[in-house]
Amino acid sequence: MTTFELYFHLGLDHILDIKGYDHILFVLALCAVYILRDWKKIIILVTAFTIGHSLTLALATFKLIQVRSDIIEFLIPVTIAVTAFITILKPRPSTGRGIQLNYFFALFFGLIHGLGFSNYLRQLLGKEASIWEPLLAFNLGLEVGQLVIVGIFLLVTSIVVGLAGVNRKEWALVISSMVFGIALMLMLDTKFW
């Protein structure tokens, strides 16, 4: 297995690991208002999130920025709760500027999530001569993992909304409310003060 393949699989496994469900929750909160026909918007949202976390992941891995891990571990569920709460307030996809706001949130919150990944990746890269290839491979693995999560979620949404006839708005509210509740519990578990 090449270095690229190794780190690609590590990124993929890291995002799909059920123990790291906080990242899965964020992706679900981000995509709760969308259905399969919105796939282009979802890819842009997930990619904006990946760009955000890739940037801080690189900066933190190169030790250009450092933030206490306990603060980051608290802020990650905060981003999940805020994203879910926004969907609860507006459980339909926005048009025009609203979509651009969603992209901004995905990018900005991705910055915070990248800091959470950085400690994990820094430990893995300790013995690597060059970290550019592993860093790229890890981020691509994360992106593919997020797209897998989105694909599964859209399939379930298609079944629930399209075939079972559940109202799209109510489905978004149920998903967002569940994610919001879990995020609040995570915030209480990770408070740093």
Summary of the structure (lengths in Angstrom):
residues: 193
radius of gyration: 16.7
end to end distance: 43.5
largest distance: 54.6
contacts: 641
relative contact order: 0.22
helix: 83%
strand: 0%
